[in-house]
């Protein structure tokens, strides 16, 4: 999808869910899966993680229309051994496949204490925090990773053959929110380049290099070049490890094969009750959070926040006040929604 910046539209979350869900239903997804796609994508926008939200809806719909994605996948367990399973996603929407996989991991963790479920033959699955939050909500510690597009070079090299492979962990607390980390192994997620282009914004120097290896603040030039790994060689090393966990281990694509069909994911759930009472864990997690937040703020700091806390605050506020969205993205969604026969309408606030 190409959308130019044209201001901001603040839309109601429910109307955005309805429009996006009906878009997927109109191109062949079962109603329940289409509804989940609306819920999952809008959840990212509610948390202000717009890089993985409804800005993807049009490209996903196009992938279904051209046959790259299967709207009605037969998701199956390809290998099964106690607490371990390998899922074949049948080219289904990665969000739907990932929900299935994490649900299975949680169920197996309740039986065995911990479980690992890997996925092959899937597609882009959006924000990993959604799935690790599923685990935290079920009284587990969740972990997830996925293969991603190749936008980095190996440390010491120049060829763009290293993926941005993100990871996420989540754990429940006695707060209204969970500690939920979701990060790429590059300084920023690759989709944030597209978001910056849509908004007509520059990116900070230090995020990326252009195709000639020079630092750039132009997101379009960065898309042709490389992103820099977080922590230098450490981020590069993390990406390689996540490539063999999400890609090689599951039998999915990896290395130079990334960026095409056949994405791989990995999901893990650990049942907290197998280690200690859940109430005790939540209480101690709350104490850990409090200790961290009691740290003296640095000069100019707006406060100390835990991973996932700001996103939770955003979600609470936006559920009540609406979601500020790039107007060009919303206009494009409305155009394609009309094209495929959607009757639901966005409600501006």
N, C-alpha and C positions, 0 to 999 in steps of 0.2 A: 504494500500500500504506500502511495506517495501522497502526503497531505502537507500543504503549506501552512505556515503559521498565520492565523487570522484572528488573534485574540483568544479569549477564554470563554467557554460556556460552562455554567454550573448546572448540572443536571441531577435529577433525583436518582438515587441508587436503584430503586425498584424499577423505574422506567428503563434504565440502561440494561438491567438484568433481563427484562421482558423482551426488549428489542434484540439483544444479542442471542438470547435463547431461541427466539423464533427464527432468526437468521439460520441457525444451525438446523433447526427442525425443517425449514423450507428446503434445505439442500440434502435432506435424507437421513439426518440423525434421529434415532428414537427420542421421543419426548423427554424421557428421564435424563438421557445423556445430554441432550440439548440444554435442558434446564440446568444441569450441573455446569456446563460450559459457561453459561451466563453467570452463575453464582461464583465460580472460581475466578473468572477474568475480572469481574467487578470487585471481588474481594481484594485483588491486587491494587485496583484504583482507589478503593476505600483506604487502603494503607499507604497511599501515595507512592506505590511502587509501579508507576505508570509504564515503566520500561517493559513490564510483563503483563500488562492489563489488556483492556479492550482495544487498544491500538492494534493488536494482533488479529482481531476478529475478522477483518476483511481478508487478510492473507490466508487465514485458516480456511475460510469459506472458499476462496479460490483454489486452495489445495484440494479440497473435497471435489469441487466442480471439475478439476482437470484430472482427477483420479489418483493424485499422489497420496491422499489420505483416504482411508476406508471409513465411511460414516457409520457402518454397522459391523464392527470387527467381532470376530469370534475369539475372545481373549481366552487363552488356555495355559494350563500349567504344563510346560514342556519337560521339566525335570523336577522330581519331588523326593526329598529325603528329610523326614522329620521337620526340623526347624528351618530347613533350607528349601527354596523353590526357585525355579527359573520360569519366567512368564514370557510367552510369545504374544506380542501386542497386536499382531495381524494388521499392522499399519494404521491402527486406530489413533484417534486424538490422544496425544501423550497425557493430557490431563485425565481423561477417562481411564486410560491404562494405569496411570500412576495411582489413582484413587483405589483401583482394584488391588494393586500390588501392596500399597501401604496397609490397606485393610487386612489383607492376608498376613502381612508381617505382624500386625497387632494381634490378630487371632492366634497365630502360632506362638508369639511371645507369651501370651497368657497360658499356653499349654507347656512351653518348654523353658520359659524364663527370658529367652532372647531369640530373635529370628532375623534371618537375612533373606531378602527376596530380590533377585536381579531380574532385569527386563531387557529383552531384545526385540527388534522389529517394531519399534515404537516411533513416535514423532516428538516434536517439541512439546515439553510438558509445563512450560510457564514457570511461575515462582515456586521454588522448592519449599519455601516456608509454609505453604499451604499444607503440604503432606506431613512435614514434621510436626506441625501444629495438631494434625489429626492424632498423632501418637501422644503428644503431651496431653491432649484432651482425654485420651483413654488411659491416663496414668502411666505412660511409658516415657522413656527418653527416646526421641526419634532422631534418625540420621538419614540423609538422602544426598545423592549426587547424580549427576547426569553428564553425558557427553554433550559438547557444544561446538559452535563453529570455530574454525581455525583462524584465529586473529592474533596469535602471538608467535614469536620466533623462539627457538630454543636458546637458553642463556649462552651467549658466546657465538650465536649464529644469526643469520639474517632471513632465512626462509620461513615463510608463514605456515608452519606445520604443527604448531602447538595450539590446542583448544583452550577455551576460557573456562573449562570444566568447573562449574560451581559446586558448592557444598552447603549443607544446612544441618544444624543441630537444634533441637528444642527440648526443653524440660519444663514441667509445671512448677509453679511457685504458689505461695499463699496470697499473691496479688491477683488482681483481675486479669493480668496478662502473664504469658509464659516468657521465659528467656528463649528467644528464637533468633538464631544467627542464620543469615542467608547471604552468601557472598560469592562472587566470582574469584578466580585465581589471578585475574588481571586487576589492575587498579580500579577499573569500572567494568560493568557488564557491557558486552558488545551492543546490546539493544539500546543502551543509553546514547550511543552515537546517533541512531535513527531518531530517537526522541529529541535530541538537540537540533537535528536538521529540521524536524517538524516545527519546532519552536523558533527557528531562526536564531539559535544561540551558538556562541563559540564554546569550546571546551577549554579547561585550564591546560596550560603547558605542563608537561610532565605526565600526561595521561597516555599519549600516543606519539608515534612517529609516522611520517608520510612514507610514500613508496620509495623515496630516496634515502630514508633513514634519518630524516631531519625532524626535530621536535615540531609539532603542529598544534594550532588551536582550532583548526578547521575540521569538524567532524566528518565531512565528506572525504577529505584527504586522509583522515585516519582510517576510514573504511577501506581505502585502497592500500594502506600501509599496515602497521602493526600496533596493537595495544601493548603496553608495558606490564609485566607481571607485578603483582603486589609483593613487596619485599624483595624485589630483584630475583636472585637465584632461588629463594625460598618459594616464591609463588610459582616459578617454573617447575620446581621439583614437586610441589603439591599437584599441579596439573597433570604431570606424568603419572603420578600415583593414582589419581582419580580416573585417568584414562584407562588404566588396567583394571580398576575396580568396576567402573560403569560399562566399559566397552569390551575389553578383552575377556574378562571373566564371564560376562553374560552371553558371549558369542555375537555381540553387536559389532557395528563398525568402530574403528579406532584409528588413531594416527592420521595419515593422509586420507583415509576414507571418511573422516568426519565432515559434516556439513551437507551430506546427501541423505538419502533414505536409510532407515534402519537404526535410529537412535537407541542408545542403551542407557539404562538407569539402574541405580541400586537403592534399596530401602531397607533400613534396619529399625527394629523396635526392641527395646529392652524393658521388661516389666519391672517397675520399681518395687512392687510388692514382693518380688523374689529376693530382694536384698534387705528391705526394711518396710515397716508400715508406710503407706503412701502419705498419711497425715504427717508423719515425722519428717519425711523427705521434703514435703511442701513447706513445712515450718522452717526447716534448716535452709532451704533455698531462699525463703523470705529473709532470713537472717543474713545470708550471703549478700543478697541484693541490698539490704539496708546498710551493711558495712561498706559496700562499694559506693553507694550514693552519699554516704556521710563524709567522703573524701573532700578535702578543701578544693573548691573550684579554682582552676587556673585563671589568670587575668584574662578578661574578655570572654570567658566561658559562659554559655547560656544555661549551663547545668550539666549534671552527670546522668547519663541514661544507659540502661542496659540494652543489649541487642533485642529488638522486638518491641521495646517500650514506646518509642516514638511512633512506630507503625500502629500500635494499639491506640494511642492517643488520637492519631489521625482518623482511624476507623470510627471511633466513638463520635468525633466531631462531625465527620462527613455523613454519617448515617442520619444525623439530625439536620444538617445544613445543606446537603447536596455535595456533589463531587465536582471540583473545578477541573475541566478537561480542555485540552487544546481544541479550539473550535474547528480547525481544519480536519482533525481526526473524527470529531462528531459529525461533521458535514458529510464526510466520506462514508461513515457507517450508515447514515440516513439514506444516502444515495444508493448504496448497495442493498440495503434493507428493502427499499422500494423496488429495486430491480428484481429481487427474488420473491416479492409478494408479501412482505411482512406487514401486518396490520397494526401492530403495537407502535406507539410513538414515544419519542423522548419528551420528557417533561423538564423544561428549563425552570430553574429556581432563581 
